Amino acid sequence: MSLVTLLPFIVLIGAMFLMTRSAKKKQQQAADMRNQMQPGSGIRTIGGLYATVKEVSDDTVLVDAGPGVELLFAKNAIGAVLSDDEYNRIVHGIEHDLKSDVVPDDASSLTEADEPAASDEKSVDLGKKDADKDADDEVEEPSEAVAAEAKTDDEPKKTDGDTDAK
């Protein structure tokens, strides 16, 4: 057999070796994390329950999930051991030195100081004005144009390329 025919098998065996190696590495990290649990540590179970570790034995963990609620879990059911800051942020809503970085949900708190100054200014009229100032013409022309546009909106739109121009 030549090397060319053996090459796909070698690559396949190498890929399988690398995958199993990374899986074993992740399992070892998870075991180390679980072994570092101590009473008082905040944890998250694989089911998403947040609790505080009360007692740790060889295969099980007794956790305090609330006032008067103690639960016994297998060590393998612990998904993550959380830092104190992260646990307090998630469970109690306590932010640690992050209050100054919070961005408000709306911009009203950012513009409240500018409102009194804006009310002192004269309002700006954005409408068109003729140099002649023919009030009668200005009033009638826009209303006629608006009426004409309203009539064209009522007509069905042609979408398959048909046009009125011939």
C-alpha positions in Angstrom: 0.0 0.0 0.0 1.2 3.4 -0.8 1.3 6.5 1.4 -1.5 8.1 -0.7 -4.0 5.5 0.2 -3.1 5.5 3.9 -3.2 9.4 4.2 -7.0 9.7 4.7 -6.9 7.1 7.5 -4.0 8.9 9.2 -5.8 12.2 9.0 -9.0 10.7 10.4 -7.1 9.0 13.3 -5.3 12.3 14.0 -8.6 14.3 14.1 -10.2 11.7 16.4 -7.2 12.0 18.7 -7.4 15.8 18.9 -11.2 15.8 19.5 -10.9 13.3 22.4 -8.0 15.2 23.8 -9.9 18.5 23.9 -13.0 16.7 25.4 -10.8 15.2 28.2 -9.2 18.6 28.8 -12.7 20.2 29.2 -13.8 17.4 31.6 -10.7 17.9 33.7 -11.3 21.6 33.9 -14.9 21.0 35.0 -13.7 18.5 37.7 -11.1 21.0 38.9 -13.8 23.7 39.1 -16.1 21.4 41.1 -13.3 20.4 43.5 -12.6 24.1 44.2 -16.1 24.6 45.6 -16.2 25.7 49.2 -19.0 26.5 51.6 -20.2 30.0 50.8 -19.4 29.8 47.1 -22.1 30.8 44.6 -23.0 28.2 42.0 -25.2 27.6 39.0 -26.5 24.1 38.4 -26.8 22.6 34.9 -30.5 23.2 35.3 -30.0 26.9 35.8 -30.6 27.1 39.6 -28.5 29.7 41.5 -27.6 28.8 45.0 -25.0 29.0 47.7 -22.9 26.0 48.7 -23.5 24.9 52.3 -21.6 21.6 52.4 -19.3 19.7 50.0 -18.7 15.9 50.2 -17.0 13.5 47.8 -19.9 13.1 45.4 -22.6 15.5 46.5 -23.1 19.2 47.3 -25.6 20.6 49.8 -26.8 24.0 48.6 -28.9 26.7 50.2 -31.4 27.9 47.5 -33.3 30.3 49.7 -34.6 30.8 53.2 -35.3 27.4 54.5 -34.6 25.6 51.2 -31.7 23.2 51.2 -31.1 20.9 48.2 -28.7 18.0 47.7 -27.1 17.8 44.3 -24.6 15.5 42.7 -21.3 17.2 42.0 -21.7 16.6 38.3 -24.9 18.7 38.4 -22.9 21.8 39.2 -22.5 23.8 35.9 -20.4 26.7 37.2 -18.8 28.1 40.3 -19.4 31.8 40.2 -17.3 34.7 41.6 -18.8 36.7 44.4 -19.4 39.7 42.2 -21.1 37.7 39.5 -23.3 35.8 41.9 -24.4 39.0 43.7 -25.1 40.7 40.4 -27.2 37.8 39.1 -29.0 36.7 42.3 -29.3 40.0 44.3 -29.0 42.5 41.6 -26.1 44.2 43.3 -23.7 45.9 40.8 -20.1 46.2 41.9 -18.6 49.6 40.9 -20.6 49.6 37.6 -23.2 52.2 38.5 -21.3 55.0 36.8 -21.2 53.1 33.5 -24.9 52.5 33.2 -26.5 54.0 30.2 -30.2 55.1 30.6 -32.9 53.4 28.6 -34.2 56.6 27.3 -32.7 60.0 26.4 -35.0 62.1 28.5 -32.6 62.1 31.5 -29.9 63.4 29.1 -32.0 66.2 27.7 -33.8 67.4 30.9 -31.3 70.2 31.5 -31.7 71.6 28.0 -35.5 71.8 28.1 -35.9 75.2 29.9 -33.4 76.8 27.5 -35.2 75.5 24.5 -38.6 76.9 25.7 -37.2 80.4 25.9 -36.4 80.4 22.2 -38.9 81.5 19.5 -40.4 78.6 17.7 -39.2 78.2 14.1 -41.8 78.0 11.3 -40.6 75.5 8.7 -43.4 76.2 6.1 -42.7 77.9 2.8 -43.6 81.6 2.4 -43.8 83.6 -0.8 -42.0 86.9 -1.2 -45.3 88.5 -2.3 -47.2 87.1 0.7 -50.4 86.4 -1.2 -52.3 84.8 1.7 -55.2 83.7 -0.5 -53.0 81.9 -3.0 -51.0 80.2 -0.3 -54.0 78.8 1.5 -55.8 77.5 -1.7 -52.9 76.0 -3.6 -51.7 73.6 -0.9 -55.2 72.4 -0.1 -55.9 71.8 -3.8 -52.7 69.9 -4.1 -53.5 67.8 -1.0 -57.0 67.0 -2.5 -55.5 65.9 -5.8 -53.0 63.7 -4.0 -55.7 62.1 -2.0 -57.7 61.3 -5.1 -54.7 59.6 -6.8 -54.1 57.5 -3.6 -57.6 56.1 -3.9 -56.9 54.8 -7.4 -55.4 51.3 -7.6 -51.7 51.2 -8.3 -50.5 49.5 -11.5 -47.7 47.1 -10.8 -47.2 45.0 -14.0 -45.5 47.7 -16.0 -48.8 49.3 -17.4 -48.6 53.1 -17.6 -51.1 55.8 -18.5 -48.7 57.5 -20.8 -49.1 56.6 -24.5 
